[in-house]
Amino acid sequence: MARARCQLGFEFRTWGGARTNAGRPPKGRAAGVSHLRRPSHSYSHPLHITLRVVRGLTSLRERRVFSVVRRALARGKQHFGFSLVHFSVQRDHLHLIAEAGDRRALSRGMQGLSIRIARAVNAQLGRGGKLFADRYHARALTTPRTVRLALRYVLLNVRKHLRGPQGSAEASSAGLSPGFMDECSSAPWFSGFRRPAELAFGAREAREDWQRASGSIEPPVVRGESWLLRSGWRRAGDFDVDELPG
């Protein structure tokens, strides 16, 4: 009597598809900025850009370091169809508000700006190697509300990092007076604060310091040309220099 035969199942090994822990390993403890091709970009939409430096570096807000960072930002503020409109320098990262004609202009402008900053900081600190931990992160701002929120976030970013445990600003311990403007940002050149310029603290001193350092009255940033940065953001309401960014 013939035996009944059955088909044995085979498990095929594959190299494609979604798998746990698949893909490019992260740099450090967590994944960084995606390395996929960046989307196309429209000049009418400003950008919020973030750059993070490697760990263990001297604070970028230290006076001697910030001075060379600010000079590098100023020298690279307008090239290849890219324009730097605002900046905020924090201990280990930078926030920028910029405009770019298209994706290529953004890429070339940020490449040039990053190289300038890296060379300046490395020379100042007497170090070599890479400065930035990963690619820059760029987010297009497409509405008056998103532009307003980004301006508020970038220009007042120092207050975010000086919050107390309950989310309040530790103004007394941090030495932040009402109307304080962060000298490590382009806030001293921003004219859209609700507070009158004569009641702002530190703005005039920051502008004078830049004039002495650069030998020019030209600011280290350029005026926004897109409607959203010129006036469109005001449709979402103005803001004061003492507010806490979300």
Phi and psi in degrees as GROMACS dihedral restraints (atoms count N, CA, C in turn):
[ dihedral_restraints ]
;  ai    aj    ak    al  type     phi  dphi    fc
    3     4     5     6     1   -72.8    20    10
    4     5     6     7     1   141.2    20    10
    6     7     8     9     1   -79.6    20    10
    7     8     9    10     1   146.2    20    10
    9    10    11    12     1   -76.2    20    10
   10    11    12    13     1   132.6    20    10
   12    13    14    15     1  -100.7    20    10
   13    14    15    16     1   144.7    20    10
   15    16    17    18     1  -127.2    20    10
   16    17    18    19     1   148.1    20    10
   18    19    20    21     1   -79.7    20    10
   19    20    21    22     1   122.6    20    10
   21    22    23    24     1   -79.4    20    10
   22    23    24    25     1   143.2    20    10
   24    25    26    27     1   -85.5    20    10
   25    26    27    28     1   140.4    20    10
   27    28    29    30     1  -114.8    20    10
   28    29    30    31     1   140.1    20    10
   30    31    32    33     1  -100.7    20    10
   31    32    33    34     1   113.0    20    10
   33    34    35    36     1   -88.8    20    10
   34    35    36    37     1   136.0    20    10
   36    37    38    39     1   -86.6    20    10
   37    38    39    40     1   129.5    20    10
   39    40    41    42     1  -119.5    20    10
   40    41    42    43     1   161.5    20    10
   42    43    44    45     1  -119.1    20    10
   43    44    45    46     1     5.8    20    10
   45    46    47    48     1  -119.0    20    10
   46    47    48    49     1   179.7    20    10
   48    49    50    51     1    84.1    20    10
   49    50    51    52     1   172.0    20    10
   51    52    53    54     1   -75.8    20    10
   52    53    54    55     1   130.1    20    10
   54    55    56    57     1  -140.1    20    10
   55    56    57    58     1   152.5    20    10
   57    58    59    60     1   -61.2    20    10
   58    59    60    61     1   131.8    20    10
   60    61    62    63     1    63.4    20    10
   61    62    63    64     1    20.6    20    10
   63    64    65    66     1   -80.0    20    10
   64    65    66    67     1   163.0    20    10
   66    67    68    69     1    97.9    20    10
   67    68    69    70     1  -176.2    20    10
   69    70    71    72     1   -66.2    20    10
   70    71    72    73     1   127.9    20    10
   72    73    74    75     1   -66.2    20    10
   73    74    75    76     1   147.7    20    10
   75    76    77    78     1   -71.0    20    10
   76    77    78    79     1   156.1    20    10
   78    79    80    81     1   -89.3    20    10
   79    80    81    82     1   113.8    20    10
   81    82    83    84     1    87.7    20    10
   82    83    84    85     1  -145.7    20    10
   84    85    86    87     1   -81.8    20    10
   85    86    87    88     1   -23.1    20    10
   87    88    89    90     1  -140.7    20    10
   88    89    90    91     1   159.4    20    10
   90    91    92    93     1   -66.9    20    10
   91    92    93    94     1   146.4    20    10
   93    94    95    96     1   -98.3    20    10
   94    95    96    97     1  -145.2    20    10
   96    97    98    99     1   -74.6    20    10
   97    98    99   100     1   139.8    20    10
   99   100   101   102     1   -59.2    20    10
  100   101   102   103     1   142.9    20    10
  102   103   104   105     1  -101.2    20    10
  103   104   105   106     1    14.7    20    10
  105   106   107   108     1   -70.3    20    10
  106   107   108   109     1   160.2    20    10
  108   109   110   111     1   -58.6    20    10
  109   110   111   112     1   132.4    20    10
  111   112   113   114     1   -70.3    20    10
  112   113   114   115     1   147.6    20    10
  114   115   116   117     1   -69.4    20    10
  115   116   117   118     1   163.5    20    10
  117   118   119   120     1   -63.9    20    10
  118   119   120   121     1   158.8    20    10
  120   121   122   123     1  -134.7    20    10
  121   122   123   124     1   144.0    20    10
  123   124   125   126     1  -106.7    20    10
  124   125   126   127     1   137.5    20    10
  126   127   128   129     1   -62.2    20    10
  127   128   129   130     1   -26.2    20    10
  129   130   131   132     1   -72.4    20    10
  130   131   132   133     1   -10.6    20    10
  132   133   134   135     1  -109.5    20    10
  133   134   135   136     1   113.0    20    10
  135   136   137   138     1   -63.6    20    10
  136   137   138   139     1   170.9    20    10
  138   139   140   141     1  -129.1    20    10
  139   140   141   142     1   142.3    20    10
  141   142   143   144     1  -103.7    20    10
  142   143   144   145     1   117.5    20    10
  144   145   146   147     1  -118.0    20    10
  145   146   147   148     1   137.5    20    10
  147   148   149   150     1  -122.9    20    10
  148   149   150   151     1   133.2    20    10
  150   151   152   153     1  -124.5    20    10
  151   152   153   154     1   126.7    20    10
  153   154   155   156     1  -113.6    20    10
  154   155   156   157     1   138.9    20    10
  156   157   158   159     1   -95.6    20    10
  157   158   159   160     1   166.7    20    10
  159   160   161   162     1   -66.8    20    10
  160   161   162   163     1   159.6    20    10
  162   163   164   165     1   -72.7    20    10
  163   164   165   166     1   155.6    20    10
  165   166   167   168     1    82.3    20    10
  166   167   168   169     1     7.7    20    10
  168   169   170   171     1   -88.0    20    10
  169   170   171   172     1   150.5    20    10
  171   172   173   174     1   -56.3    20    10
  172   173   174   175     1   144.3    20    10
  174   175   176   177     1   -55.3    20    10
  175   176   177   178     1   133.8    20    10
  177   178   179   180     1   -67.9    20    10
  178   179   180   181     1   -15.0    20    10
  180   181   182   183     1   -88.1    20    10
  181   182   183   184     1    -7.2    20    10
  183   184   185   186     1   -60.2    20    10
  184   185   186   187     1   137.9    20    10
  186   187   188   189     1   -53.6    20    10
  187   188   189   190     1   -47.4    20    10
  189   190   191   192     1   -67.8    20    10
  190   191   192   193     1   -30.8    20    10
  192   193   194   195     1   -78.9    20    10
  193   194   195   196     1   -45.0    20    10
  195   196   197   198     1   -60.3    20    10
  196   197   198   199     1   -36.2    20    10
  198   199   200   201     1   -60.3    20    10
  199   200   201   202     1   -38.8    20    10
  201   202   203   204     1   -79.3    20    10
  202   203   204   205     1   -30.1    20    10
  204   205   206   207     1   -65.2    20    10
  205   206   207   208     1   -46.5    20    10
  207   208   209   210     1   -61.8    20    10
  208   209   210   211     1   -40.2    20    10
  210   211   212   213     1   -65.0    20    10
  211   212   213   214     1   -39.2    20    10
  213   214   215   216     1   -67.2    20    10
  214   215   216   217     1   -39.5    20    10
  216   217   218   219     1   -61.5    20    10
  217   218   219   220     1   -43.0    20    10
  219   220   221   222     1   -64.9    20    10
  220   221   222   223     1   -40.2    20    10
  222   223   224   225     1   -71.4    20    10
  223   224   225   226     1   -25.7    20    10
  225   226   227   228     1  -106.4    20    10
  226   227   228   229     1    19.8    20    10
  228   229   230   231     1   -72.7    20    10
  229   230   231   232     1   -19.1    20    10
  231   232   233   234     1  -152.0    20    10
  232   233   234   235     1    99.0    20    10
  234   235   236   237     1  -150.8    20    10
  235   236   237   238     1   148.2    20    10
  237   238   239   240     1    57.9    20    10
  238   239   240   241     1    28.9    20    10
  240   241   242   243     1    81.5    20    10
  241   242   243   244     1    13.1    20    10
  243   244   245   246     1  -111.6    20    10
  244   245   246   247     1   137.9    20    10
  246   247   248   249     1  -133.1    20    10
  247   248   249   250     1   130.7    20    10
  249   250   251   252     1   -92.7    20    10
  250   251   252   253     1   117.7    20    10
  252   253   254   255     1  -100.5    20    10
  253   254   255   256     1   -37.0    20    10
  255   256   257   258     1  -149.4    20    10
  256   257   258   259     1   157.7    20    10
  258   259   260   261     1  -149.2    20    10
  259   260   261   262     1   158.8    20    10
  261   262   263   264     1  -144.2    20    10
  262   263   264   265     1   122.7    20    10
  264   265   266   267     1  -103.3    20    10
  265   266   267   268     1   118.2    20    10
  267   268   269   270     1  -109.0    20    10
  268   269   270   271     1  -177.4    20    10
  270   271   272   273     1   -55.4    20    10
  271   272   273   274     1   -47.6    20    10
  273   274   275   276     1  -129.8    20    10
  274   275   276   277     1    16.8    20    10
  276   277   278   279     1  -159.3    20    10
  277   278   279   280     1   164.7    20    10
  279   280   281   282     1  -126.1    20    10
  280   281   282   283     1   142.2    20    10
  282   283   284   285     1  -112.1    20    10
  283   284   285   286     1   134.6    20    10
  285   286   287   288     1  -128.6    20    10
  286   287   288   289     1   147.2    20    10
  288   289   290   291     1  -114.3    20    10
  289   290   291   292     1   123.1    20    10
  291   292   293   294     1  -140.6    20    10
  292   293   294   295     1   167.7    20    10
  294   295   296   297     1  -125.7    20    10
  295   296   297   298     1   147.3    20    10
  297   298   299   300     1  -147.2    20    10
  298   299   300   301     1   141.2    20    10
  300   301   302   303     1   -63.7    20    10
  301   302   303   304     1   -36.7    20    10
  303   304   305   306     1  -163.4    20    10
  304   305   306   307     1  -173.9    20    10
  306   307   308   309     1   -60.8    20    10
  307   308   309   310     1   -40.6    20    10
  309   310   311   312     1   -65.6    20    10
  310   311   312   313     1   -41.9    20    10
  312   313   314   315     1   -62.9    20    10
  313   314   315   316     1   -40.2    20    10
  315   316   317   318     1   -62.2    20    10
  316   317   318   319     1   -46.7    20    10
  318   319   320   321     1   -62.7    20    10
  319   320   321   322     1   -47.5    20    10
  321   322   323   324     1   -68.8    20    10
  322   323   324   325     1   -41.0    20    10
  324   325   326   327     1   -63.6    20    10
  325   326   327   328     1   -44.3    20    10
  327   328   329   330     1   -70.9    20    10
  328   329   330   331     1   -33.3    20    10
  330   331   332   333     1   -63.1    20    10
  331   332   333   334     1   -47.0    20    10
  333   334   335   336     1   -64.1    20    10
  334   335   336   337     1   -41.8    20    10
  336   337   338   339     1   -65.4    20    10
  337   338   339   340     1   -43.4    20    10
  339   340   341   342     1   -63.0    20    10
  340   341   342   343     1   -41.1    20    10
  342   343   344   345     1   -64.9    20    10
  343   344   345   346     1   -42.1    20    10
  345   346   347   348     1   -60.3    20    10
  346   347   348   349     1   -46.0    20    10
  348   349   350   351     1   -65.1    20    10
  349   350   351   352     1   -46.0    20    10
  351   352   353   354     1   -61.0    20    10
  352   353   354   355     1   -46.2    20    10
  354   355   356   357     1   -63.4    20    10
  355   356   357   358     1   -40.8    20    10
  357   358   359   360     1   -67.2    20    10
  358   359   360   361     1   -45.1    20    10
  360   361   362   363     1   -68.6    20    10
  361   362   363   364     1   -44.3    20    10
  363   364   365   366     1   -61.6    20    10
  364   365   366   367     1   -39.8    20    10
  366   367   368   369     1   -66.3    20    10
  367   368   369   370     1   -41.0    20    10
  369   370   371   372     1   -65.5    20    10
  370   371   372   373     1   -38.8    20    10
  372   373   374   375     1   -92.3    20    10
  373   374   375   376     1    -4.3    20    10
  375   376   377   378     1    64.4    20    10
  376   377   378   379     1    40.6    20    10
  378   379   380   381     1  -124.7    20    10
  379   380   381   382     1   169.6    20    10
  381   382   383   384     1  -128.9    20    10
  382   383   384   385     1   179.2    20    10
  384   385   386   387     1    91.0    20    10
  385   386   387   388     1  -179.0    20    10
  387   388   389   390     1   -73.3    20    10
  388   389   390   391     1   150.7    20    10
  390   391   392   393     1  -102.2    20    10
  391   392   393   394     1   -41.6    20    10
  393   394   395   396     1   -92.5    20    10
  394   395   396   397     1   137.6    20    10
  396   397   398   399     1   -72.3    20    10
  397   398   399   400     1   -27.8    20    10
  399   400   401   402     1  -159.2    20    10
  400   401   402   403     1  -176.4    20    10
  402   403   404   405     1   -63.7    20    10
  403   404   405   406     1   157.9    20    10
  405   406   407   408     1   -71.6    20    10
  406   407   408   409     1   151.0    20    10
  408   409   410   411     1  -104.0    20    10
  409   410   411   412     1   128.5    20    10
  411   412   413   414     1  -126.2    20    10
  412   413   414   415     1   132.4    20    10
  414   415   416   417     1  -126.3    20    10
  415   416   417   418     1   125.9    20    10
  417   418   419   420     1   -73.4    20    10
  418   419   420   421     1   139.6    20    10
  420   421   422   423     1  -108.5    20    10
  421   422   423   424     1   111.8    20    10
  423   424   425   426     1  -109.7    20    10
  424   425   426   427     1    -5.4    20    10
  426   427   428   429     1  -134.2    20    10
  427   428   429   430     1   159.4    20    10
  429   430   431   432     1   -55.2    20    10
  430   431   432   433     1   -38.3    20    10
  432   433   434   435     1   -66.5    20    10
  433   434   435   436     1   -44.5    20    10
  435   436   437   438     1   -67.5    20    10
  436   437   438   439     1   -33.9    20    10
  438   439   440   441     1   -68.2    20    10
  439   440   441   442     1   -43.8    20    10
  441   442   443   444     1   -59.0    20    10
  442   443   444   445     1   -46.5    20    10
  444   445   446   447     1   -62.5    20    10
  445   446   447   448     1   -39.1    20    10
  447   448   449   450     1   -68.5    20    10
  448   449   450   451     1   -42.7    20    10
  450   451   452   453     1   -59.9    20    10
  451   452   453   454     1   -46.3    20    10
  453   454   455   456     1   -62.1    20    10
  454   455   456   457     1   -42.0    20    10
  456   457   458   459     1   -66.6    20    10
  457   458   459   460     1   -45.2    20    10
  459   460   461   462     1   -72.4    20    10
  460   461   462   463     1   -50.9    20    10
  462   463   464   465     1   -68.9    20    10
  463   464   465   466     1   -27.2    20    10
  465   466   467   468     1  -109.8    20    10
  466   467   468   469     1    20.0    20    10
  468   469   470   471     1   -61.8    20    10
  469   470   471   472     1   -30.0    20    10
  471   472   473   474     1   -61.6    20    10
  472   473   474   475     1   -31.8    20    10
  474   475   476   477     1   -69.7    20    10
  475   476   477   478     1   -30.4    20    10
  477   478   479   480     1   -63.6    20    10
  478   479   480   481     1   -39.4    20    10
  480   481   482   483     1   -82.3    20    10
  481   482   483   484     1    -8.1    20    10
  483   484   485   486     1  -108.7    20    10
  484   485   486   487     1    17.7    20    10
  486   487   488   489     1   -67.6    20    10
  487   488   489   490     1   149.6    20    10
  489   490   491   492     1   -81.9    20    10
  490   491   492   493     1   179.9    20    10
  492   493   494   495     1   -63.2    20    10
  493   494   495   496     1   -23.6    20    10
  495   496   497   498     1   -99.4    20    10
  496   497   498   499     1    10.2    20    10
  498   499   500   501     1    90.6    20    10
  499   500   501   502     1     3.7    20    10
  501   502   503   504     1   -90.2    20    10
  502   503   504   505     1   154.0    20    10
  504   505   506   507     1   -78.2    20    10
  505   506   507   508     1   130.5    20    10
  507   508   509   510     1   -84.5    20    10
  508   509   510   511     1    67.1    20    10
  510   511   512   513     1   -62.7    20    10
  511   512   513   514     1   -41.1    20    10
  513   514   515   516     1   -67.9    20    10
  514   515   516   517     1   -46.7    20    10
  516   517   518   519     1   -72.1    20    10
  517   518   519   520     1   -28.7    20    10
  519   520   521   522     1   -88.0    20    10
  520   521   522   523     1    -8.4    20    10
  522   523   524   525     1    76.4    20    10
  523   524   525   526     1    23.4    20    10
  525   526   527   528     1   -90.4    20    10
  526   527   528   529     1   114.2    20    10
  528   529   530   531     1   -86.8    20    10
  529   530   531   532     1   158.8    20    10
  531   532   533   534     1   -56.0    20    10
  532   533   534   535     1   131.6    20    10
  534   535   536   537     1    86.4    20    10
  535   536   537   538     1     5.4    20    10
  537   538   539   540     1   -63.7    20    10
  538   539   540   541     1   132.3    20    10
  540   541   542   543     1  -112.6    20    10
  541   542   543   544     1   132.7    20    10
  543   544   545   546     1   -69.8    20    10
  544   545   546   547     1   118.4    20    10
  546   547   548   549     1   -70.2    20    10
  547   548   549   550     1   -17.1    20    10
  549   550   551   552     1   -92.0    20    10
  550   551   552   553     1    31.0    20    10
  552   553   554   555     1  -145.8    20    10
  553   554   555   556     1   179.0    20    10
  555   556   557   558     1   -93.8    20    10
  556   557   558   559     1    12.0    20    10
  558   559   560   561     1   -54.6    20    10
  559   560   561   562     1   -37.6    20    10
  561   562   563   564     1   -61.2    20    10
  562   563   564   565     1   -16.2    20    10
  564   565   566   567     1  -106.2    20    10
  565   566   567   568     1     6.7    20    10
  567   568   569   570     1   -93.4    20    10
  568   569   570   571     1   128.7    20    10
  570   571   572   573     1  -104.0    20    10
  571   572   573   574     1    10.7    20    10
  573   574   575   576     1  -100.8    20    10
  574   575   576   577     1     8.2    20    10
  576   577   578   579     1   -71.0    20    10
  577   578   579   580     1   148.0    20    10
  579   580   581   582     1   -66.4    20    10
  580   581   582   583     1   -32.5    20    10
  582   583   584   585     1   -72.5    20    10
  583   584   585   586     1   134.1    20    10
  585   586   587   588     1   -59.6    20    10
  586   587   588   589     1   145.9    20    10
  588   589   590   591     1   -57.6    20    10
  589   590   591   592     1   -35.0    20    10
  591   592   593   594     1   -70.1    20    10
  592   593   594   595     1   -13.6    20    10
  594   595   596   597     1  -101.7    20    10
  595   596   597   598     1     3.7    20    10
  597   598   599   600     1   -85.5    20    10
  598   599   600   601     1   138.8    20    10
  600   601   602   603     1  -103.5    20    10
  601   602   603   604     1   125.4    20    10
  603   604   605   606     1    94.7    20    10
  604   605   606   607     1   -12.0    20    10
  606   607   608   609     1   -67.3    20    10
  607   608   609   610     1   -48.0    20    10
  609   610   611   612     1   -64.2    20    10
  610   611   612   613     1   -41.5    20    10
  612   613   614   615     1   -62.5    20    10
  613   614   615   616     1   -39.8    20    10
  615   616   617   618     1   -65.9    20    10
  616   617   618   619     1   -40.5    20    10
  618   619   620   621     1   -66.5    20    10
  619   620   621   622     1   -40.7    20    10
  621   622   623   624     1   -66.7    20    10
  622   623   624   625     1   -38.2    20    10
  624   625   626   627     1   -62.1    20    10
  625   626   627   628     1   -40.8    20    10
  627   628   629   630     1   -66.3    20    10
  628   629   630   631     1   -40.0    20    10
  630   631   632   633     1   -63.6    20    10
  631   632   633   634     1   -40.2    20    10
  633   634   635   636     1   -66.4    20    10
  634   635   636   637     1   -40.6    20    10
  636   637   638   639     1   -72.1    20    10
  637   638   639   640     1   -37.1    20    10
  639   640   641   642     1   -96.7    20    10
  640   641   642   643     1   -20.4    20    10
  642   643   644   645     1    71.5    20    10
  643   644   645   646     1    21.8    20    10
  645   646   647   648     1  -143.4    20    10
  646   647   648   649     1   151.6    20    10
  648   649   650   651     1   -89.4    20    10
  649   650   651   652     1    -4.0    20    10
  651   652   653   654     1   -70.2    20    10
  652   653   654   655     1   132.7    20    10
  654   655   656   657     1   -69.0    20    10
  655   656   657   658     1   162.6    20    10
  657   658   659   660     1   -78.0    20    10
  658   659   660   661     1     2.5    20    10
  660   661   662   663     1  -130.7    20    10
  661   662   663   664     1   171.4    20    10
  663   664   665   666     1  -114.1    20    10
  664   665   666   667     1   161.6    20    10
  666   667   668   669     1   -74.1    20    10
  667   668   669   670     1   141.0    20    10
  669   670   671   672     1   -67.9    20    10
  670   671   672   673     1   140.6    20    10
  672   673   674   675     1  -104.6    20    10
  673   674   675   676     1   -23.3    20    10
  675   676   677   678     1   -71.1    20    10
  676   677   678   679     1   152.2    20    10
  678   679   680   681     1   -58.8    20    10
  679   680   681   682     1   -38.6    20    10
  681   682   683   684     1   -62.1    20    10
  682   683   684   685     1   -37.5    20    10
  684   685   686   687     1   -86.4    20    10
  685   686   687   688     1   -28.7    20    10
  687   688   689   690     1   -71.4    20    10
  688   689   690   691     1   -49.7    20    10
  690   691   692   693     1  -149.6    20    10
  691   692   693   694     1   -20.2    20    10
  693   694   695   696     1   -59.0    20    10
  694   695   696   697     1   -36.3    20    10
  696   697   698   699     1   -62.9    20    10
  697   698   699   700     1   -25.6    20    10
  699   700   701   702     1   -66.2    20    10
  700   701   702   703     1   -19.2    20    10
  702   703   704   705     1   -62.6    20    10
  703   704   705   706     1   -23.6    20    10
  705   706   707   708     1   -90.3    20    10
  706   707   708   709     1     0.9    20    10
  708   709   710   711     1   101.9    20    10
  709   710   711   712     1   145.5    20    10
  711   712   713   714     1   -81.7    20    10
  712   713   714   715     1  -178.9    20    10
  714   715   716   717     1  -148.0    20    10
  715   716   717   718     1   161.7    20    10
  717   718   719   720     1  -103.6    20    10
  718   719   720   721     1   158.6    20    10
  720   721   722   723     1   -69.3    20    10
  721   722   723   724     1   -18.9    20    10
  723   724   725   726     1   -89.4    20    10
  724   725   726   727     1    -1.8    20    10
  726   727   728   729     1   -72.3    20    10
  727   728   729   730     1   156.0    20    10
  729   730   731   732     1   -97.2    20    10
  730   731   732   733     1   124.7    20    10
  732   733   734   735     1   -69.9    20    10
  733   734   735   736     1   147.9    20    10
